[in-house]
Amino acid sequence: MLNDLPFGPLERALVDSLQRLDPAASPVVLASAALLCMALDKGDVCLPLVRLAGQRPWPEQDFRLPALADWQVQLQASLLVGGDGDFTPLILEHGRLYLARYQAYERQLATHLLQRADDLPAVDEAQLSESLTRLFAFNAQQPDWQRLAAAQAVRRKLAVISGGPGTGKTTTVVRLLAALLEQPGCENLAIGLAAPTGKAAARMAEAIRNAKAELPVSEAIKAALPDEACTLHRLLGSRGDSPQVRHHAANPLALDVLVVDEASMVDLALMAKLLDALPPTARLILLGDKDQLCAVEAGAVFAELCEGRGFDAQAASELQRITGQQVPVSQPNSQLGDAVVLLTHSHRFAGDSGIGELARRINGGDVSGTLNLLKEDRSDLAWNAQPTPNELLERLDQGYAPYISAAKSADPAAAFAAFNAFRALCAQREGAWGVAGINEALEARIKRRSQVASRERWYVGRPIMVRQNDYALGLFNGDIGICLHTEYGLRVFFEGEDGYRPFAPARLPSHDSAFAMTVHKSQGSEFSEVLLMLPELPSPLLTRSLFYTGITRAKHKVEIWGLPARLSEAVATRAERAAGLAERLATTSLIATPQPFAADGSTQFSLF
């Protein structure tokens, strides 16, 4: 029976491994493991049995899963399946089937988060109040959520700050770090800055360097603020493709404070390892946008952390005393409670901004409101509801014409400015409306017009995106380079801290052409104008978070090319990843908080 089921290579390898461990394992148990593997590949952390109970998971096959109660009984009877704390390849917990490694990651992360949220550091409230009044004097909003977020980050070992584009997350974090450094005995704190990608880390460091110059603080405080950031993998000391890292509980990071930007891009495994490696005494500040796309790998950790946020009466009273702000009282449903603050005022999108209003309607799941808004005559919104491939190529050719002209000037600054003025974003890589097809077709047109042979890979104006970190060259996955003519021939220029860095094309790590990029790859970037292409046919990738992330990359104008049906599907589809983290953090959690792992790194599972 199992041989007839359409398992992929990963599912087949997992099933074969489990059969070697238990040759008597039933087809239901092995099929469940394969379905779990498929769920992980789609970003889920676990397989909720209720999702598939009694169904035929492969419609073209006769195989049907048992009803929920019977399915649970069969799994519990298997030698391959255990409960929380058991050393088995699969774990069944509250109707969710996990690979043991991911269940361990999830409960380890919950344990560390709750311990950190409960540990309240000593704070000089008078000094904090004075610091906040001075550092956030420019804000007139009531309540001033930036000031409240800073207050909580100083008063807590854990701070989760979520906000959309232009809500001032970087402004908030640099000022809260200054307020923290002004606390008695905190002037020599070891502060680390990190992000999931090299591009995001570089943007974070640049933003903080620029922001700290304007701070109303002493030169000593400015000097104590960090201005370098690294990737999370480098911070932890990742070992190639191994799940193990150099830093863990037995060899912790030498930090007092860690700030992580673009935290919505951090998957469950990486976040669990990060918390394990952070000393219990250190503060953790997570910045992100809960409505953006989740990590590529399994988990939606940042979004789950933001669930159940709120300030009870006591927390609201304390914050009002320190900040002078009226704080709305809302009973939290998460044990993290007031550790989570949502920044709501966008300084990028004015009150009458079409992009800002479109983002609100998309996040609200308002299908008709989204379509009606796009039909209005807005200067910052445009919609082609009946796109054709030829029309699209003509529009992209037109959109990139100023960039191609700027690239011919051989001035890197002019080329990058022109390239960032317009960007094409796709929902997916493959297909006529995907990244690969768009790049190939557009490159062919540009080569013909520039009289470049079709077989030539390199030509003036070719933009590329690095796909692989190269620490020796200082190039990272997601970095953008532009090919320009120099006295030494063609060179690919990248933006750097001290100007533009040229590289011979042959020296570059793995890369792709980048006239078009996926919405996923655009996270953390912003462009003057964005053209967002949606696929012609229905796609599981079309979700509310993808649509929101794509349109909010634009600062001044967004142009959407897609059928009304695809837009409607995107707005109506809320991407939900199966996981149990939010339940573990809930105030009424059914799951007991386990003890933390042994601090010797031995719990870094490698197989299941």
N, C-alpha and C positions, 0 to 999 in steps of 0.2 A: 504493500500500500504506500509506504513512504517513498519508494523509488519512483512512484508516479507523480508525486507532488513537485511543483515547479520551484524547487529551492535554487537560490543563487549560490555562488561559490562560498560565500561566508556562512550562509545557513547550512550548507552541506558539510563544511568543515566542522562547525559546532556540533551538528547532529552526530557526525562520525566520532568526535571526541567523547561525547556523552555516551554513545553506544559502547565505546571501549571501557568506559568506567562502569557501566551497568548494561551488560548484554541483554538483560531481561526488561529493559525500559519499554514501556508501552508506546504505541504510535501516538497516542494523545499527548503524552509528556514530551516526546521528541518533536512533534509538530508545534507544541506550545513554545518550545525553545526556539524553533525556527522563526515563529511569528514574533517572538520577543526580539530576535536578532534584526528582523525587518523593521520593527518599531524603533529600535535604536538608530538604525540607518536613517530614519525619517526625523530624528531629533527627540523622540520620546526617551525617557529614562527607564520606563517600565512598561509592562503590558497590563492594562486594567482588564480583568477577565470579563467584566460586564460589557465591554465594548464588542466582544465577538462571541459570547456564549450562545450556543445553539445555532450558530451560523455556519455557512460554508465559506471559509476565508478565501478559498480559491474557487470562484464560481464555476469555472470550467471543469472542476473535479467533483466527484461525489462525496469526498471527505467532509464530514460535518462534525463540529465540536460539540461536546456534551452541553446540557443545560448547566447553568451557573453552579448550582449546589453540587451536582455530580462531577463537574470539572474540578472543583476545589478538592473534593474527596480523592479523585484520582491523582491529582498533583501531590497532595499531602501524604499519600501512600507510597510515593516514589522515593527511592534511595537518593535520587538526584536533587530532590527538593527539600529544603528545610525552612525553619522560621528564623526570626531575628536572633543572631548570635550563633547559629549553626554553621559549621564549616562544610557547606555543600555548594555545588556549582550554581544552583538556582535557589532563590529565596522567595517564598510566598508570604506576603504581609498585607493584611487588610484588603484582600482581593486584588492585589497587584503582584505580578510576577516580575522579579528582577534577576539579572545576572548578579552574582554575589558581589562583584567588584563595584557595580553601580549602587547597590543597596548600601554597601559600606561607605562609599563616597557620600551618599545622601545623608545617612545618619551621622557620619563624622562631621559633615558641614553643619548640620543642624545643632549638634552639640557645641561646636566651637562658637557658632553665632550666638547661641543663647547664653553661654558663659561670658562672652565678651559684652553682650547687652546688659547683663546683670552686674558687671563690675564697674562701679562708678568711681572715677578718679577724684581726688581732692581738687577743688577749684576755688580760686579767690574771686568770688562773685562781684565784688566792687571793682576789681581790676578788669574783669571780663565786661562788665557793663560799660565802663569807660572806654575800653578798646572798641567795642561794637558801636557805640555812639559815634566815635571818631571815624572808624573805618567805613561805616555804612551811612554817613551823613548825607550822601548824594541821593539816597533812595527816598522817594516820597510815597511809595505804595503803602497801603495799610490793608492787611498786615504785610510787613516787609519780610517775605519768606526767605530771602537771602540772609538777612540778619538772624532769623530764627534758625535756619539751617546751620549757620556758623556757631550760634550759641549751643545747639545740641551737639555739634561735632567736638566742641571743647569740653562739654559736660559729660560726654559718653566715650566709651572705648570703641563704639561702633556707630558710624553715621552712613546712611544711605540717602543720597541726594539725587532726585530724578527731575529732569526738566527737558523740554523740547528745545529746538534750535533757538538761540538768541535769548534764552532765559537767564544767562549769566552764571553758568556753572563754574567756569574758570575764574571769573571775578569773585565769586563766592569763596572758592577754595583757597585762592591766594590770600584773601583777607582773613579767612578763618585760621589759616596757618600763621599769619602775622599775630592774630589775637592769641593763639596758643603759645607762640614764642614769647609773648609779653607776660604770660603767667609766671609767678615766682618760681624759680628753679627750672624753668623750661627753656632757657635761652640757648642751651646746647643740644637740643633734641636732634637725633639722627632721623632725617625725613627722607623717604624714598618716593619717587614718582614712577609709575609704571602704567602700561596699557597693553591690550592684547596684541597689537601689531606695531611694527617699527614706524609705520607712517603715523599712527595715532600717538605714539610716544613722542615723536619729533614735533608734532603739532602742539601737544600738551606742553612740552618744554618751552617751545617758542612763545606760546600764549602766556605762560607764567613769567618768563623773562620780560615780556613787554608789560605785563600788568604790574609787576612789583616795582617798576620804575616810578609809577604814579602814586605809590602808597604813602599815606601820611604817617610814616613810622621812622624810627631812627635808622641810620646807616647800618648799625649793628644788626638790626632785625632784617633789613634787606639782604645783608650779607649771609645771614643764616638761612634764608629761604633757598631751596634747591632750584637749580636751573637746568638739570640734566634728568632725562627719563630713559627708561629701557623697557624692553618687552617683558611680559610676565615670564615667558619661557627662559629668557636669559637671567632674570632675577632669581628664579628658582633653581637654575642650573640644570636644565633639561638635558637628557642624555640621548640625543638622536631620536630614534623611534621608540625607545624604551619608555614604559609608563613611569619609571622611577626618576626621581629628581635628587639633586645634591642636597638641597635644603629641605628639612622636615623637622618634626618635633625634637628629634635628638640632635639636630644640627641647624638651629633656627637662624633666621635672618637677623643681622645686626642692625635692627631698626627700632625706633620708638614710635614712628608714625609712617604709615604707608597710604598713599593716595593712588587709587586706580581709576583711570579715565576710561570711557567707552565700556563700562562694566557690563552693559547688555550683551556684548559680544563674547563674554567669558562663559565657557561651558561648565557643566557640573564638575567634571573630573579636575579641571584646572583650578576652579574656585576652591574645591576641597583641599587640594594640595597647597594652595596659597594660604588658607587659614591654618593648615597644619604646620606650615613653616614659619608663621608669624608668632613671635613671642607672646605669651599671654598678657604681658604688661603693655604691649604696643596698641596704639590706636589704629583702626582701619577706617578709611573714608572711601566709599564707593560712589562714583559719579556716572550717570548714564541717563538714558531716555527709556522709560519702561514701555513706551509704545513702539520703539524701533524693532527691527528684525532681531531675532534671537541669534545665539551662536550657531555656527555651522554644525558643530558636534552636539551631542545629546544635552538637553537641559535648557530651561529658560529661567536661570537662577535669579537674575536681577528683577525680572517681572514678578517672580514669586515672592521675593523679599519685599516688594512694594505692596503686596496684597495685605489687607487688614490694617493699614496704617491709620493713625489717629492720635489725638492728645486727650487723655482723660483730664478730669477737673484739676487734679493735683499738678500734672505736668504743665497744663495751660497756665495755672496760677504762678508756678515757678518761673516760666518763661516770661510772663508779663512783668514780673518783679525785676527780672534781669534786663529785659530788652525794652520795656515800656510799650510793647506791642499788644494789641488785643488779639488773643489767640482763640480761634474757634474750638469749642469742646466737641470731641467726637470719640466715643469709646472705641479703642482699637480692638480688632479681632485677632491680632497677632501678638505673640509674646515679645516681638521686637518693638511693637508699639511706637513710641515717639522717637525711635532711632531713625525713622523714615520721614523725610521732608520732601514735598513736591513743590518745585518752583513753577509758577503759573504765568508770570508776566513776561511776554516776549518783547525784548528790545529790538529785535530784528524786524518783526512784522507789526506794522502799525495797526490801529484799531480797525481801519477800513481795508486792510490787506486781504486780497483775494486768496493768496496762498495760506495765510493764517486761518481764514475762515474755512477753506477747503480742508485743511488739516483737522480742524475741529469736527467737521461733518464726517470725515472718513473715520476718525477715532470713535465717533458716536454711532457708527454703523448706519448712518442716515443715507440710504441709497438714493431716494428721490431727491433729497436735498443736495447731494453731491452732483447729480446730473443736472439739476436745475441751475446750480451755481455756475457750472461749466458752460451753460448755454447763455449766461449773462455776458454783457460787454464789459469785461474787466481788463484793465491794462496789463495785469500780471498773470493772467490765465488765458490759455488757448486750448482748444480741443478739436482734433480732426477725428470725427466719429466714423468715417468711412475710408480708412487709409488703404493705399495700395503700395506695393513694394517700390514701384518706379517713382511715385510721388515722394515716398520717404527718402529715397536716395537723393533725389533732387533737393529736398529740404536739408538733408545733412550736408550735402555738397555746399549749399548756400551758407549753412550755419558755420562750417569750418573754413570757409573761404578767407576770412580775415586772419585766421590762424596760419593757414598755408602761406599767405602773403608775409606774415610776420616772421615765419620760420626762414624764409628766403633771405631775410635781412641778416641772419647769422647772429642776432643778438638774443642770448638766452632769456634775459629779463622780459623782452618784448614777446618772445615766443611763449613763455609760460603764462604771461598775463593774458595773451590772446587765447591760449588753450583753456585756461580756467574761466574764460568768459562764456563758453558754450560747451555743454557736455551731453552726449547721448547715453542714456541709461536703459538697460534691458532687464526684463524680469528673469530671463533664463539665458543660458549659454548657447544652446543648440537651436536649430530651426531658422527659417527665413527672417524671423523677427528677433533672433537671438544674437548674442555678442559675436559668435564666430561668423555667422552669415553676414551680418552688417559690416564687420571689419573687412572681410574678404571682398565684398562687393564695392565698398567705398575705396579701399586701397587700389583696386583694379582701375577705377575711374581716375583717381589721382595720378597713378602711374602713367596711364595713357596720356593724360593732359600734360604731364611733366616730361613725357618722352623717356620714361624709365622702363627698361625691359621688365616684362612680367616676372621673370625668374629672379630678379634682383630683390633681395630681402631688405636692403637698406637704401634709403633715399631721404633727401632733405624733407623734414616735416613728419617723418614717421614717429608717432608717439608709441611708447611701449609701457607695459606694466610688469614689474618684477614679480615672479611667482615663487621665489625661493630666497630665504634669508642668506646673505653672505656677509658675515661679520667682519671678515678681512677687508672687504671693500666698503663696508658701511652701507650696504644696500639691503633693503628689506622687502618682504612680501607686501605688495601693494604700492611700492614706490613708483612714481611716474618719471620716465625719462623722455627726452625729445632729441631726435637726430638732427644735427645741424652741420653745415659745412665749416671747416676750419682750415688753417694753413697746413695742417697735418692730414687733411682728408676728413672723412665723416667721423664725427664723434657724437656720443650720446650724453647729453647733459642732464644732471639731476640737481634739484635744489638742495643746498646745504646751509649750515649755520653761517658760514663765512662766504656766501656767494654760491656760484654754480660750479659743479664738479664734472669735468668731462672724462669719459671713458671710451676706449676703443671698443667697438661692438663685440669683438671676439672675446673680451674679458668678462662680459656680462653673465650673470647667472641666468637660469631659465626665465623666459619672459614671453609675452604675447603682445601683438599690436593692440592699441588701446584707444581707437577713436570712440568705440562703444565699450562700456563696462557694465557688469551686473550691478544691480542695486546693492547687493550684499557687499561688493568691493568698494562701493562709493561711501559706505558708512564712515563717518568722521571727516568727510570732505564737504566742501561747499563750492558752488559755482554761481556765476552771475545769472546764467540762463540754463535751464535743463530741458531736454526733450526726452520724455519718458515713453518708451515703446512697450505696449502690452501685446502678448501673443494673440494670434488669430483664433486659436482653438482653446477650449477650456484647459486649465493647468492647475495642478495642486499647489504650484508656487504662487498663484495669484491670491494674495491674502491682504487683509486690512493693513497689517504691519509693513508689508512690502510696499504697498501703494503710498502709505504715509511716509515711509523712509525715503522713497524716491522723490516725492514732490517737495519734501523739506530740505533736499540738498540745494534747492534754488534760493538765491537771495532776492532776485528781482523779478524773474518770470519763469513760469513752468508751462511747457507745451506737452499735451498728452495726446498720443496717437494710439487709439484703441477703440474697438467696437463698444457700443453701449452695454452689450451683454457682458463683456469682459470687465468693464468698470464696475458694473453692478455686482458681479461675482466677487471681485476683489473687496469691495466695501462690505459685502454681506458675510464674508468668510473671516472669522476670527481664528487666527492660528493658535491652537491650544496644544501644548505638549504634555503628555501624560507624565506625571511625577508626583512625588509625595512630600516634597520639601515644605510647601505652604501648610500642609496638614501637620507636619511635625512642629512647625512654628506657631500654629494656631493656639489661641488661649484655651480652647476646649479640645486639644489634641488627644486622640485616642491612643497615640503611640508614645510609649514611655521614652523619656530621654535616656539614652544609653550612656555608659561611661566612655570617655574618650579612648582612642586607640593607644596601645603601648607606644612609647616615644622612641622606638628604635628603627622606625622606617620599615619594619617587617610586614606591615599591613598593606604595603603597596602591591596589590594583586597584579599578576601579569597574565593570567590565563582567562579566568572567568570574571 
